Amino acid sequence: MPHILIIDDDVELSDLLKEVLSFENCTVCTAYDGMAGLEAMDSRVDLVLLDVMMPKLNGFETLKQLREKWDVPVLMLTAKGDEIDRVVGLELGADDYLPKPFSERELLARIRAILRRTQNNKESLQNDAVVYRDIKLYPGKLEAYCNGGLLELTSTEFALLHYFLLHPGQVLTKEMLSLDVLGKRLAAFDRAIDMHVSNLRKKLPDWPNGKPRIKTLRGRGYLLVEGD
């Protein structure tokens, strides 16, 4: 039974979402501002629904503080058409975003995709490592190492790196990554994959020759490359 934390100052919407998710056999906790949301956060939470515009502590600052301690998946609730909010949220470590207003079906689809991805990682054997060159992943523990150093990755960045390691030297289109990693079809103007790849690339040390490990192929997608 998934445990979901809703952080949104819209009381009416929060109560409605709680009712909808309860029918889906979720345990739901609500907080009506960022400070209360951080106080309500604990290890039982499987997913956070986080609004951007809130009093006391906005969604961005709440997410920033949340990421200092927790790697729980976060679905940002943003204003429709506000691309800046979406980009900033993804840069700060949000796993996905959903513009308001949204349909019940779309919300549930996003939640199921995120929970399915994280649950698949948890069910992997902890000693079943995925290794590529000097990168080693332990899916069961959601731990990743590069050249012996621990990589501080969000759950989505971990899933993305895992996917790259399973397809070395293969061009991966944005459509493939969005569907197979995020669990949703790529929509027009959707920059989620671009931002997640950018964040992952910043956390992966370059090869000794100074070249990045993930190469952008303009108009085609991304490629995990070997060093010289």
Summary of the structure (lengths in Angstrom):
residues: 228
radius of gyration: 17.6
end to end distance: 47.3
largest distance: 56.9
contacts: 708
relative contact order: 0.10
helix: 40%
strand: 21%
